[in-house]
Amino acid sequence: MWEALCEVGPGLRPSERTVAVPDVYGRRHHLRVEAGFIGEADGKHYLPVGLIGVDEAKRLALVELPHESDGGTNRLWVWQDNLHRIEAPPARPAP
């Protein structure tokens, strides 16, 4: 699983946050998520995203946001350095 670097601000409700995910063109894509959905590592905030593709030559990654941004964007190019890999918890055996 992957997370993209984001900025975090207050949401419309106490349990909600507004995040801004920067793309490679310097634009920020805003969306509202539940506060518990945002990850943190090394003092930085990250939003879970789907990794669609990678351009190794340019160090870019095409990611899919968890839902459409306020501007209508679903997928955007981000710098690979702005991605953080998280490990999925181990599966529990069936009872």
VOBA-977848 format. One record per residue (C-alpha): residue number from 1; residue in one letter; z, y, x. Coordinates in Angstrom, 2 decimals, always signed. Example, Ala and Ser with C-alpha at 12.3 -4.5 7.8 and 13.67 -1.06 7.14 Angstrom:
REM residues 2
r pos->1, code->A, zz->+7.80, yy->-4.50, xx->+12.30 .
r pos->2, code->S, zz->+7.14, yy->-1.06, xx->+13.67 .
REM end
This chain:
REM residues 95
r pos->1, code->M, zz->+0.00, yy->+0.00, xx->+0.00 .
r pos->2, code->W, zz->-0.71, yy->+3.53, xx->+1.13 .
r pos->3, code->E, zz->+0.78, yy->+6.96, xx->+0.56 .
r pos->4, code->A, zz->-0.81, yy->+10.37, xx->+1.18 .
r pos->5, code->L, zz->+1.06, yy->+13.35, xx->+2.56 .
r pos->6, code->C, zz->+1.94, yy->+15.86, xx->-0.16 .
r pos->7, code->E, zz->+3.90, yy->+19.00, xx->-0.87 .
r pos->8, code->V, zz->+6.52, yy->+18.77, xx->-3.61 .
r pos->9, code->G, zz->+7.57, yy->+21.41, xx->-6.11 .
r pos->10, code->P, zz->+9.50, yy->+21.49, xx->-9.39 .
r pos->11, code->G, zz->+8.03, yy->+19.87, xx->-12.48 .
r pos->12, code->L, zz->+8.12, yy->+20.85, xx->-16.12 .
r pos->13, code->R, zz->+11.17, yy->+18.64, xx->-16.74 .
r pos->14, code->P, zz->+14.16, yy->+17.89, xx->-14.50 .
r pos->15, code->S, zz->+12.93, yy->+14.33, xx->-13.89 .
r pos->16, code->E, zz->+9.42, yy->+15.45, xx->-12.95 .
r pos->17, code->R, zz->+7.85, yy->+16.97, xx->-9.82 .
r pos->18, code->T, zz->+4.56, yy->+18.71, xx->-9.12 .
r pos->19, code->V, zz->+2.84, yy->+17.45, xx->-5.97 .
r pos->20, code->A, zz->-0.05, yy->+19.00, xx->-4.04 .
r pos->21, code->V, zz->-2.21, yy->+16.64, xx->-1.98 .
r pos->22, code->P, zz->-4.38, yy->+18.41, xx->+0.64 .
r pos->23, code->D, zz->-7.93, yy->+17.25, xx->+1.24 .
r pos->24, code->V, zz->-10.07, yy->+17.58, xx->+4.39 .
r pos->25, code->Y, zz->-11.59, yy->+20.84, xx->+3.08 .
r pos->26, code->G, zz->-8.23, yy->+22.61, xx->+2.85 .
r pos->27, code->R, zz->-7.98, yy->+22.41, xx->-0.95 .
r pos->28, code->R, zz->-4.80, yy->+21.17, xx->-2.60 .
r pos->29, code->H, zz->-4.99, yy->+18.89, xx->-5.63 .
r pos->30, code->H, zz->-1.99, yy->+19.23, xx->-7.98 .
r pos->31, code->L, zz->-0.57, yy->+16.62, xx->-10.30 .
r pos->32, code->R, zz->+2.72, yy->+15.95, xx->-12.04 .
r pos->33, code->V, zz->+4.62, yy->+12.74, xx->-11.38 .
r pos->34, code->E, zz->+8.09, yy->+11.34, xx->-11.96 .
r pos->35, code->A, zz->+10.49, yy->+12.29, xx->-9.16 .
r pos->36, code->G, zz->+11.15, yy->+8.65, xx->-8.22 .
r pos->37, code->F, zz->+7.44, yy->+8.04, xx->-7.62 .
r pos->38, code->I, zz->+7.41, yy->+10.20, xx->-4.47 .
r pos->39, code->G, zz->+8.12, yy->+8.52, xx->-1.14 .
r pos->40, code->E, zz->+9.74, yy->+10.06, xx->+1.90 .
r pos->41, code->A, zz->+9.45, yy->+9.19, xx->+5.59 .
r pos->42, code->D, zz->+10.36, yy->+11.19, xx->+8.70 .
r pos->43, code->G, zz->+11.28, yy->+14.20, xx->+6.57 .
r pos->44, code->K, zz->+7.85, yy->+14.32, xx->+4.88 .
r pos->45, code->H, zz->+6.90, yy->+13.55, xx->+1.28 .
r pos->46, code->Y, zz->+4.19, yy->+11.05, xx->+0.31 .
r pos->47, code->L, zz->+2.41, yy->+10.13, xx->-2.91 .
r pos->48, code->P, zz->+1.27, yy->+6.51, xx->-3.49 .
r pos->49, code->V, zz->-2.55, yy->+6.31, xx->-3.50 .
r pos->50, code->G, zz->-5.26, yy->+3.68, xx->-3.51 .
r pos->51, code->L, zz->-7.26, yy->+3.38, xx->-0.29 .
r pos->52, code->I, zz->-10.95, yy->+3.20, xx->-1.25 .
r pos->53, code->G, zz->-12.72, yy->+3.56, xx->+2.10 .
r pos->54, code->V, zz->-12.41, yy->+4.74, xx->+5.69 .
r pos->55, code->D, zz->-14.71, yy->+6.70, xx->+7.99 .
r pos->56, code->E, zz->-13.38, yy->+5.74, xx->+11.42 .
r pos->57, code->A, zz->-15.81, yy->+8.02, xx->+13.29 .
r pos->58, code->K, zz->-14.50, yy->+11.13, xx->+11.49 .
r pos->59, code->R, zz->-10.93, yy->+9.83, xx->+11.02 .
r pos->60, code->L, zz->-11.20, yy->+10.26, xx->+7.23 .
r pos->61, code->A, zz->-10.00, yy->+8.15, xx->+4.31 .
r pos->62, code->L, zz->-11.21, yy->+8.19, xx->+0.72 .
r pos->63, code->V, zz->-8.19, yy->+7.81, xx->-1.56 .
r pos->64, code->E, zz->-7.70, yy->+7.49, xx->-5.30 .
r pos->65, code->L, zz->-4.86, yy->+9.45, xx->-6.88 .
r pos->66, code->P, zz->-2.48, yy->+7.66, xx->-9.28 .
r pos->67, code->H, zz->-3.98, yy->+9.77, xx->-12.11 .
r pos->68, code->E, zz->-6.36, yy->+12.68, xx->-12.47 .
r pos->69, code->S, zz->-5.28, yy->+15.95, xx->-10.83 .
r pos->70, code->D, zz->-4.97, yy->+19.19, xx->-12.80 .
r pos->71, code->G, zz->-8.44, yy->+20.13, xx->-11.53 .
r pos->72, code->G, zz->-10.00, yy->+16.84, xx->-12.67 .
r pos->73, code->T, zz->-10.16, yy->+15.08, xx->-9.31 .
r pos->74, code->N, zz->-9.55, yy->+11.33, xx->-9.11 .
r pos->75, code->R, zz->-10.69, yy->+10.62, xx->-5.53 .
r pos->76, code->L, zz->-10.59, yy->+12.80, xx->-2.44 .
r pos->77, code->W, zz->-11.13, yy->+12.63, xx->+1.31 .
r pos->78, code->V, zz->-7.95, yy->+13.05, xx->+3.39 .
r pos->79, code->W, zz->-7.32, yy->+12.89, xx->+7.12 .
r pos->80, code->Q, zz->-6.19, yy->+9.44, xx->+8.25 .
r pos->81, code->D, zz->-3.28, yy->+11.11, xx->+10.03 .
r pos->82, code->N, zz->-2.00, yy->+12.19, xx->+6.58 .
r pos->83, code->L, zz->-1.66, yy->+8.59, xx->+5.39 .
r pos->84, code->H, zz->+1.45, yy->+6.48, xx->+5.59 .
r pos->85, code->R, zz->+1.41, yy->+2.70, xx->+5.15 .
r pos->86, code->I, zz->+4.21, yy->+1.13, xx->+3.16 .
r pos->87, code->E, zz->+4.94, yy->-2.55, xx->+2.95 .
r pos->88, code->A, zz->+5.16, yy->-4.15, xx->-0.46 .
r pos->89, code->P, zz->+8.47, yy->-5.86, xx->-1.16 .
r pos->90, code->P, zz->+8.34, yy->-9.63, xx->-0.72 .
r pos->91, code->A, zz->+7.47, yy->-11.60, xx->-3.84 .
r pos->92, code->R, zz->+10.29, yy->-13.45, xx->-5.51 .
r pos->93, code->P, zz->+9.80, yy->-17.15, xx->-6.18 .
r pos->94, code->A, zz->+9.34, yy->-18.10, xx->-9.83 .
r pos->95, code->P, zz->+12.49, yy->-19.47, xx->-11.48 .
REM end
